[in-house]
Amino acid sequence: MNNKMNHPLITVDGRTLMDRPLEPPNFVVDTLISRGLHILAGSPKVGKSWLALWLAVTVAKGEPVWNMTTKQGTTLYLCLEDSVLRIQNRLFEITEDAPDSVHFCTECALIGQGLEEQVDTFVGTHPDTVMVIIDTLQMVRPIHDATYANDYRDLSVLKRLADKHGIAILLIHHLRKEKAEDVFHRISGTTAISGAVDSSFTLVEEKRGSGRARLTCVGRDIE
């Protein structure tokens, strides 16, 4: 029997809760990306990886993101669909000075098969880590049926990992081709994916080949 079943519920009464000082959300990118689990979904070749790389570098340098202040610290970009050479070429495109506080990795273990331990070790070595980007989510998922339970289980593991270390984990993901009135309904997978994260971002090109895209966001801590 699970040992948790042998312990009573730990509760807090309403008066005590109301008397507690409010703790504001702890943001990595002020008002936009809090510490927790987030997903950025977009169509192929829309610029998700470019945006992820720019975020990793910008946060590591402590520079503003669209006039929003950032929490400077070490960032880790798991660029699992790219080579080191491609990342280097993209770095030259977006910055003249990449700091040593942004780290890149092209291979890692899967969820439940060593990924959590790898992140634990990295954060232990770099205790000022504030953000980990996984590009893409599918590259770290074990092979199993795409069900609500499996989606929720995999993302819950990453959510606990983000909360454990007090960092932001940003998952790069895909959108379905089918149109939808609510763009968040186009995020690939079951509704468990949107339900398990703290915020969702979608990147949709206004017109194919235009080089312009709209970033839409919704989240628990986003005004």
C-alpha positions as CSV (number, residue, x, y, z in Angstrom):
1,M,0.0,0.0,0.0
2,N,1.2,3.5,-0.8
3,N,2.7,5.1,2.3
4,K,0.8,8.3,1.5
5,M,-2.4,6.6,2.3
6,N,-1.3,6.2,5.9
7,H,-0.9,9.9,6.6
8,P,-3.8,12.3,7.3
9,L,-4.6,15.2,5.0
10,I,-2.6,18.3,5.6
11,T,-5.1,21.2,5.5
12,V,-5.1,24.9,6.1
13,D,-8.2,26.8,7.3
14,G,-9.7,29.8,5.5
15,R,-8.9,32.4,8.2
16,T,-5.2,31.3,8.3
17,L,-5.0,31.3,4.5
18,M,-6.5,34.8,4.3
19,D,-4.0,36.1,6.9
20,R,-1.0,34.8,5.1
21,P,1.0,37.5,3.2
22,L,0.5,37.2,-0.6
23,E,3.5,36.0,-2.5
24,P,3.7,37.4,-6.0
25,P,4.5,35.1,-8.9
26,N,8.2,34.6,-9.4
27,F,8.9,35.6,-13.1
28,V,11.8,34.8,-15.3
29,V,10.4,37.2,-17.9
30,D,8.4,39.8,-16.0
31,T,4.6,39.3,-16.4
32,L,5.1,36.7,-19.2
33,I,7.1,33.6,-18.2
34,S,6.9,32.6,-14.5
35,R,8.8,29.8,-12.9
36,G,6.9,26.6,-13.8
37,L,6.1,24.7,-16.9
38,H,5.2,26.4,-20.2
39,I,4.6,25.3,-23.8
40,L,5.3,27.2,-27.0
41,A,3.6,25.6,-30.0
42,G,3.7,26.6,-33.6
43,S,3.6,25.4,-37.2
44,P,6.8,23.9,-38.8
45,K,9.4,26.5,-39.9
46,V,7.5,29.4,-38.2
47,G,10.5,30.4,-36.1
48,K,9.9,28.5,-32.8
49,S,13.5,27.4,-32.5
50,W,14.8,30.9,-33.3
51,L,12.6,32.4,-30.7
52,A,13.7,29.7,-28.2
53,L,17.4,30.4,-28.9
54,W,16.9,34.2,-28.6
55,L,15.1,33.7,-25.2
56,A,17.8,31.4,-23.9
57,V,20.5,34.0,-24.8
58,T,18.6,37.1,-23.7
59,V,17.6,35.7,-20.3
60,A,21.2,34.5,-19.7
61,K,22.4,38.0,-20.5
62,G,19.7,39.6,-18.3
63,E,18.5,41.8,-21.1
64,P,14.8,42.8,-21.5
65,V,12.5,40.6,-23.6
66,W,10.1,43.0,-25.5
67,N,10.7,45.7,-22.8
68,M,10.0,43.2,-20.0
69,T,12.7,42.7,-17.5
70,T,14.3,39.3,-17.0
71,K,15.7,37.3,-14.1
72,Q,19.3,36.9,-15.2
73,G,20.8,33.4,-14.6
74,T,22.0,30.3,-16.3
75,T,19.9,28.9,-19.1
76,L,19.9,25.5,-20.8
77,Y,18.7,24.9,-24.3
78,L,18.1,21.3,-25.2
79,C,18.2,21.7,-29.0
80,L,17.4,18.1,-29.8
81,E,16.5,18.5,-33.5
82,D,19.6,20.6,-34.4
83,S,23.4,20.2,-34.7
84,V,25.9,22.2,-32.8
85,L,27.0,23.8,-36.1
86,R,23.4,25.0,-36.8
87,I,23.1,26.5,-33.4
88,Q,26.4,28.2,-33.8
89,N,25.2,29.7,-37.1
90,R,22.0,30.9,-35.5
91,L,23.9,32.4,-32.6
92,F,26.0,34.5,-35.1
93,E,22.6,35.7,-36.5
94,I,21.1,36.9,-33.3
95,T,24.0,38.1,-31.1
96,E,27.6,39.3,-31.2
97,D,28.2,38.1,-27.6
98,A,26.8,34.8,-26.4
99,P,27.6,34.5,-22.6
100,D,29.0,31.4,-21.0
101,S,25.9,31.2,-18.9
102,V,23.8,29.9,-21.8
103,H,24.4,26.2,-22.4
104,F,23.4,24.0,-25.4
105,C,22.9,20.2,-25.6
106,T,21.8,18.2,-28.6
107,E,21.2,14.8,-26.8
108,C,19.4,13.9,-23.6
109,A,17.5,11.0,-22.0
110,L,13.7,10.6,-22.2
111,I,11.2,11.5,-19.5
112,G,11.2,8.8,-16.8
113,Q,14.4,7.3,-18.3
114,G,17.0,9.7,-17.0
115,L,16.0,13.2,-18.1
116,E,15.0,14.3,-14.6
117,E,18.3,13.2,-13.2
118,Q,20.2,14.9,-16.0
119,V,18.4,18.2,-15.2
120,D,19.0,17.7,-11.5
121,T,22.7,17.3,-12.1
122,F,22.9,20.4,-14.3
123,V,21.0,22.6,-11.8
124,G,23.2,21.2,-9.0
125,T,26.3,22.2,-11.0
126,H,24.7,25.6,-12.0
127,P,22.5,26.6,-9.0
128,D,21.7,30.0,-10.6
129,T,19.7,28.2,-13.4
130,V,16.5,30.0,-14.2
131,M,15.3,28.4,-17.5
132,V,15.5,25.1,-19.4
133,I,14.1,25.0,-22.9
134,I,13.3,21.6,-24.4
135,D,13.1,21.7,-28.2
136,T,11.0,19.6,-28.9
137,L,8.7,18.0,-26.4
138,Q,8.2,15.0,-28.6
139,M,12.0,14.3,-28.6
140,V,11.9,13.6,-24.8
141,R,8.7,11.6,-24.7
142,P,8.8,7.8,-24.4
143,I,6.9,5.9,-27.2
144,H,3.4,5.2,-26.1
145,D,-0.2,5.9,-27.2
146,A,-1.3,9.5,-27.4
147,T,-3.9,9.4,-24.6
148,Y,-5.0,12.0,-22.1
149,A,-3.5,10.0,-19.3
150,N,-0.1,9.6,-21.0
151,D,0.0,13.3,-22.0
152,Y,-0.8,14.4,-18.4
153,R,1.7,11.9,-16.9
154,D,4.6,13.1,-19.0
155,L,4.0,16.8,-18.5
156,S,3.3,16.3,-14.8
157,V,6.8,14.9,-14.4
158,L,8.3,18.0,-16.1
159,K,6.0,20.3,-14.0
160,R,7.2,18.7,-10.8
161,L,10.8,19.1,-12.0
162,A,10.3,22.8,-12.7
163,D,8.7,23.4,-9.3
164,K,11.3,21.4,-7.5
165,H,14.1,23.6,-8.7
166,G,12.1,26.9,-9.0
167,I,12.9,27.3,-12.7
168,A,10.9,27.8,-15.9
169,I,10.8,24.9,-18.3
170,L,9.7,25.9,-21.8
171,L,8.6,23.1,-24.1
172,I,8.7,23.6,-27.8
173,H,5.8,21.8,-29.5
174,H,3.7,21.7,-32.7
175,L,0.3,22.9,-33.8
176,R,-2.2,20.9,-35.8
177,K,-2.8,21.9,-39.4
178,E,-6.5,22.1,-38.9
179,K,-7.9,25.6,-38.2
180,A,-9.8,26.4,-35.0
181,E,-11.6,29.4,-33.6
182,D,-9.5,29.1,-30.5
183,V,-5.8,28.9,-31.5
184,F,-5.0,27.0,-28.3
185,H,-7.2,24.1,-29.5
186,R,-4.7,23.6,-32.3
187,I,-1.9,22.5,-29.9
188,S,-1.0,18.9,-30.9
189,G,-2.1,16.2,-28.4
190,T,-4.9,16.0,-26.0
191,T,-6.3,18.8,-23.8
192,A,-4.1,17.4,-21.0
193,I,-1.1,19.1,-22.5
194,S,-2.7,22.6,-22.1
195,G,-4.1,21.6,-18.7
196,A,-0.8,20.4,-17.2
197,V,1.2,23.6,-18.0
198,D,1.2,26.9,-16.3
199,S,0.9,28.8,-19.5
200,S,0.6,28.2,-23.3
201,F,2.0,30.2,-26.1
202,T,1.2,29.8,-29.8
203,L,3.2,31.2,-32.7
204,V,1.2,31.5,-35.9
205,E,2.5,33.1,-39.1
206,E,0.1,35.7,-40.4
207,K,0.7,34.6,-44.0
208,R,2.9,31.8,-45.1
209,G,6.3,33.2,-46.1
210,S,5.6,36.7,-44.7
211,G,8.2,36.5,-42.0
212,R,5.7,37.9,-39.6
213,A,4.0,35.8,-36.9
214,R,1.6,36.4,-34.0
215,L,2.5,35.2,-30.5
216,T,-0.6,34.5,-28.4
217,C,-0.4,33.6,-24.7
218,V,-2.7,32.4,-21.9
219,G,-1.6,31.3,-18.4
220,R,-2.3,31.2,-14.7
221,D,0.1,34.0,-13.9
222,I,-0.3,36.1,-17.1
223,E,-2.5,39.2,-16.8
